[in-house]
Amino acid sequence: MQTGAKEAIKASYLSIAGNACLAIAKFLTGFFGNSYALIADAIESTTDVFSSILVLLGLRYAAKPADDNHPYGHGRAEPLFTFMVVGFLIVSATIIAYESIENIRTPHETPKAYTLLVLAVIIIIKEIFYRIVKRKGRETNSSVLEADAWHHRSDAITSLMAFIGISIALVMGDGYEVADDWAALFASGFILYNAYLILRPALGEIMDEHMHEELEADIRSIAITHPGVVETEKCYIRKTGMTYHVDLHIAVDALITVKEGHDIAHRVKDDILQELPEVADVLIHVEPDDEL
């Protein structure tokens, strides 16, 4: 298993443990502190536990090496699992919105003041989790891990909305008991928006959308500086899990032998693989330079 995959899997274990602990803390505090916003937050964290388990399964499957039936590896499983994670986000947002509306229509007690302290701690912890998992997702080129990071960020925003709603209910007093329920309803809309932000790049990945301009520039830079390469032409990049497969066209002197062109292509490929470890394979097509 590649180092990047191992790091991504470690981050997913952190997400599972963190979401489980916080879900319990939120539910207990919300139940005894009369705050549905916190209970709604606990519901989201509970779904996050299951989505993080999906992330773990997706990372493990995507890290499997290539075989006869999967010559490009199993990396495409990552965006598929990302779609499942988005499904969990939509389900949790729907549940929170429904329960918030029910609680808005039903009179209940004002939340306890100590729920604010718990929420403040949760917001800080979830933001830290977001930054850790997001960084690991970028370092390993894992779309599903970045999706999991957004779960932490959406959780932090949901908790912030609950904090604001409970603060309004406590400060304004009678008649404002449902402020935290309105906060939970607003948070459900934000969760749906986050679901779209997660879905969009995963959809682009599964459709081989061109989204790798910086990597393409690096590949062309390495190829064009190699002796024997006159210019680079087409450069197609497909992302499979945490690695990339590249199709590159290079132009060489039209008067050299086939073997010389073949050797140049191999040296270019070796240089790209050595300097860009995120690239799993390079297929190079050699063309004659018509101007020579």
Secondary structure, DSSP 8 states (H G I E B T S, - for coil): --HHHHHHHHHHHHHHHHHHHHHHHHHHHHHHTT-HHHHHHHHHHHHHHHHHHHHHHHHHHHTS---SS-TT-STTHHHHHHHHHHHHHHHHHHHHHHHHHHHHTS------THHHHHHHHHHHHHHHHHHHHHHHHHHHT-HHHHHHHHHHHHHHHHHHHHHHHHHHHHHH-TT-TTHHHHHHHHHHHHHHHHHHHHHHHHHHHHTT----HHHHHHHHHHHHTSTTEEEEEEEEEEEETTEEEEEEEEEEETTS-HHHHHHHHHHHHHHHHHH-TTEEEEEEEEEEETT-
